[in-house]
Amino acid sequence: MLIQVNGDNRTVTARTVLDLVREMGFDPRKVAVERNLAIVPRSMHGETRLTEGDRIELVQFVGGG
């Protein structure tokens, strides 16, 4: 399926937000996801289905100082 991730068009096999986070190599505990301009709560990542043309923004939290 073709979606946009962080501004880039990508063909992905993921079917849910959680699948996408894992497919992109992110730790699901350390990422925030926006789908079509709406924040997806972490508790809903496994239930939120992706559809053709979705616009996804992934932000990974990084600690340090």
N, CA and C atoms as an extended XYZ file, in Angstrom:
195
Properties=species:S:1:pos:R:3:atomname:S:1:resname:S:1:resid:I:1 pbc="F F F"
N         0.852       -1.165        0.000 N   MET     1
C         0.000        0.000        0.000 CA  MET     1
C         0.901        1.233        0.000 C   MET     1
N         0.447        2.273       -0.655 N   LEU     2
C         1.217        3.514       -0.752 CA  LEU     2
C         0.685        4.515        0.264 C   LEU     2
N         1.574        4.960        1.159 N   ILE     3
C         1.249        5.987        2.143 CA  ILE     3
C         2.384        6.992        2.169 C   ILE     3
N         2.182        8.080        2.892 N   GLN     4
C         3.239        9.073        3.063 CA  GLN     4
C         3.715        9.001        4.510 C   GLN     4
N         5.022        8.855        4.692 N   VAL     5
C         5.606        8.776        6.026 CA  VAL     5
C         6.651        9.877        6.151 C   VAL     5
N         6.425       10.772        7.103 N   ASN     6
C         7.327       11.903        7.332 CA  ASN     6
C         7.643       12.646        6.025 C   ASN     6
N         6.613       12.818        5.206 N   GLY     7
C         6.743       13.595        3.977 CA  GLY     7
C         7.214       12.828        2.763 C   GLY     7
N         7.577       11.561        2.927 N   ASP     8
C         8.053       10.743        1.804 CA  ASP     8
C         7.034        9.671        1.448 C   ASP     8
N         6.787        9.492        0.160 N   ASN     9
C         5.911        8.407       -0.279 CA  ASN     9
C         6.625        7.084       -0.081 C   ASN     9
N         5.897        6.108        0.488 N   ARG    10
C         6.468        4.789        0.746 CA  ARG    10
C         5.439        3.716        0.450 C   ARG    10
N         5.930        2.624       -0.072 N   THR    11
C         5.103        1.433       -0.207 CA  THR    11
C         5.424        0.553        0.987 C   THR    11
N         4.406        0.196        1.756 N   VAL    12
C         4.604       -0.578        2.980 CA  VAL    12
C         3.707       -1.812        2.975 C   VAL    12
N         4.098       -2.792        3.780 N   THR    13
C         3.266       -3.984        3.947 CA  THR    13
C         2.442       -3.895        5.227 C   THR    13
N         2.750       -2.916        6.085 N   ALA    14
C         2.059       -2.749        7.364 CA  ALA    14
C         0.567       -2.538        7.149 C   ALA    14
N        -0.226       -3.074        8.065 N   ARG    15
C        -1.680       -2.904        8.011 CA  ARG    15
C        -2.208       -2.044        9.153 C   ARG    15
N        -1.399       -1.924       10.232 N   THR    16
C        -1.789       -1.082       11.366 CA  THR    16
C        -0.649       -0.115       11.675 C   THR    16
N        -0.949        0.875       12.506 N   VAL    17
C         0.083        1.819       12.922 CA  VAL    17
C         1.217        1.084       13.626 C   VAL    17
N         0.885        0.140       14.492 N   LEU    18
C         1.924       -0.619       15.202 CA  LEU    18
C         2.790       -1.398       14.216 C   LEU    18
N         2.175       -2.023       13.227 N   ASP    19
C         2.950       -2.730       12.201 CA  ASP    19
C         3.918       -1.781       11.507 C   ASP    19
N         3.451       -0.568       11.202 N   LEU    20
C         4.294        0.410       10.521 CA  LEU    20
C         5.468        0.833       11.393 C   LEU    20
N         5.186        1.110       12.649 N   VAL    21
C         6.259        1.511       13.575 CA  VAL    21
C         7.342        0.433       13.598 C   VAL    21
N         6.944       -0.811       13.684 N   ARG    22
C         7.917       -1.913       13.692 CA  ARG    22
C         8.615       -2.056       12.346 C   ARG    22
N         7.851       -1.932       11.249 N   GLU    23
C         8.432       -2.040        9.905 CA  GLU    23
C         9.497       -0.968        9.671 C   GLU    23
N         9.293        0.210       10.270 N   MET    24
C        10.235        1.314       10.107 CA  MET    24
C        11.438        1.184       11.064 C   MET    24
N        11.392        0.199       11.961 N   GLY    25
C        12.516       -0.051       12.853 CA  GLY    25
C        12.512        0.765       14.136 C   GLY    25
N        11.354        1.345       14.484 N   PHE    26
C        11.251        2.140       15.705 CA  PHE    26
C        10.802        1.274       16.875 C   PHE    26
N        11.176        1.677       18.072 N   ASP    27
C        10.704        1.041       19.297 CA  ASP    27
C         9.301        1.594       19.573 C   ASP    27
N         8.278        0.754       19.581 N   PRO    28
C         6.908        1.241       19.779 CA  PRO    28
C         6.699        2.017       21.075 C   PRO    28
N         7.563        1.803       22.059 N   ARG    29
C         7.427        2.513       23.338 CA  ARG    29
C         7.977        3.927       23.279 C   ARG    29
N         8.749        4.238       22.219 N   LYS    30
C         9.444        5.521       22.163 CA  LYS    30
C         9.091        6.336       20.926 C   LYS    30
N         7.854        6.182       20.448 N   VAL    31
C         7.487        6.898       19.236 CA  VAL    31
C         6.083        7.487       19.393 C   VAL    31
N         5.913        8.679       18.835 N   ALA    32
C         4.593        9.307       18.750 CA  ALA    32
C         4.167        9.255       17.291 C   ALA    32
N         2.873        9.039       17.066 N   VAL    33
C         2.369        8.874       15.705 CA  VAL    33
C         1.193        9.811       15.462 C   VAL    33
N         1.262       10.474       14.318 N   GLU    34
C         0.147       11.292       13.849 CA  GLU    34
C        -0.329       10.689       12.528 C   GLU    34
N        -1.623       10.471       12.405 N   ARG    35
C        -2.209        9.909       11.174 CA  ARG    35
C        -3.233       10.902       10.653 C   ARG    35
N        -2.984       11.410        9.450 N   ASN    36
C        -3.902       12.364        8.827 CA  ASN    36
C        -4.242       13.528        9.761 C   ASN    36
N        -3.176       14.101       10.361 N   LEU    37
C        -3.245       15.283       11.226 CA  LEU    37
C        -3.881       15.036       12.593 C   LEU    37
N        -4.058       13.778       12.986 N   ALA    38
C        -4.605       13.452       14.301 CA  ALA    38
C        -3.643       12.527       15.041 C   ALA    38
N        -3.366       12.859       16.299 N   ILE    39
C        -2.501       12.017       17.123 CA  ILE    39
C        -3.183       10.669       17.366 C   ILE    39
N        -2.409        9.591       17.224 N   VAL    40
C        -2.917        8.250       17.512 CA  VAL    40
C        -2.378        7.850       18.884 C   VAL    40
N        -3.237        7.706       19.883 N   PRO    41
C        -2.753        7.300       21.207 CA  PRO    41
C        -2.035        5.947       21.122 C   PRO    41
N        -0.981        5.807       21.885 N   ARG    42
C        -0.198        4.567       21.852 CA  ARG    42
C        -1.082        3.344       22.089 C   ARG    42
N        -2.075        3.478       22.936 N   SER    43
C        -2.962        2.351       23.224 CA  SER    43
C        -3.776        1.922       22.001 C   SER    43
N        -3.826        2.769       20.970 N   MET    44
C        -4.605        2.471       19.763 CA  MET    44
C        -3.728        2.079       18.573 C   MET    44
N        -2.409        2.045       18.730 N   HIS    45
C        -1.511        1.739       17.607 CA  HIS    45
C        -1.830        0.386       16.975 C   HIS    45
N        -2.114       -0.620       17.776 N   GLY    46
C        -2.381       -1.953       17.244 CA  GLY    46
C        -3.745       -2.088       16.592 C   GLY    46
N        -4.650       -1.179       16.902 N   GLU    47
C        -6.017       -1.247       16.381 CA  GLU    47
C        -6.270       -0.273       15.232 C   GLU    47
N        -5.388        0.705       15.059 N   THR    48
C        -5.605        1.731       14.036 CA  THR    48
C        -5.091        1.235       12.701 C   THR    48
N        -6.024        0.975       11.786 N   ARG    49
C        -5.692        0.440       10.460 CA  ARG    49
C        -5.210        1.551        9.547 C   ARG    49
N        -4.225        1.212        8.730 N   LEU    50
C        -3.734        2.132        7.708 CA  LEU    50
C        -4.556        1.938        6.443 C   LEU    50
N        -4.724        3.017        5.683 N   THR    51
C        -5.408        2.930        4.398 CA  THR    51
C        -4.578        3.650        3.348 C   THR    51
N        -4.752        3.250        2.117 N   GLU    52
C        -4.038        3.850        0.983 CA  GLU    52
C        -4.136        5.372        1.068 C   GLU    52
N        -2.983        6.034        0.931 N   GLY    53
C        -2.947        7.494        0.915 CA  GLY    53
C        -2.835        8.158        2.273 C   GLY    53
N        -2.806        7.369        3.367 N   ASP    54
C        -2.645        7.972        4.693 CA  ASP    54
C        -1.383        8.815        4.740 C   ASP    54
N        -1.437        9.869        5.556 N   ARG    55
C        -0.269       10.715        5.810 CA  ARG    55
C         0.130       10.509        7.263 C   ARG    55
N         1.294        9.904        7.458 N   ILE    56
C         1.779        9.518        8.785 CA  ILE    56
C         3.016       10.342        9.138 C   ILE    56
N         3.049       10.817       10.368 N   GLU    57
C         4.250       11.446       10.926 CA  GLU    57
C         4.679       10.610       12.121 C   GLU    57
N         5.930       10.187       12.116 N   LEU    58
C         6.506        9.416       13.213 CA  LEU    58
C         7.594       10.262       13.882 C   LEU    58
N         7.540       10.370       15.192 N   VAL    59
C         8.542       11.100       15.936 CA  VAL    59
C         9.092       10.184       17.014 C   VAL    59
N        10.404        9.976       16.981 N   GLN    60
C        11.034        9.095       17.973 CA  GLN    60
C        11.598        9.957       19.105 C   GLN    60
N        11.321        9.532       20.323 N   PHE    61
C        11.837       10.224       21.505 CA  PHE    61
C        13.267        9.778       21.751 C   PHE    61
N        14.142       10.749       22.012 N   VAL    62
C        15.549       10.459       22.261 CA  VAL    62
C        15.920       11.096       23.594 C   VAL    62
N        16.509       10.293       24.483 N   GLY    63
C        16.939       10.819       25.761 CA  GLY    63
C        18.405       11.232       25.712 C   GLY    63
N        18.789       11.916       26.700 N   GLY    64
C        20.196       12.326       26.778 CA  GLY    64
C        20.315       13.723       27.329 C   GLY    64
N        21.519       14.213       27.339 N   GLY    65
C        21.683       15.545       27.904 CA  GLY    65
C        23.018       16.049       27.746 C   GLY    65
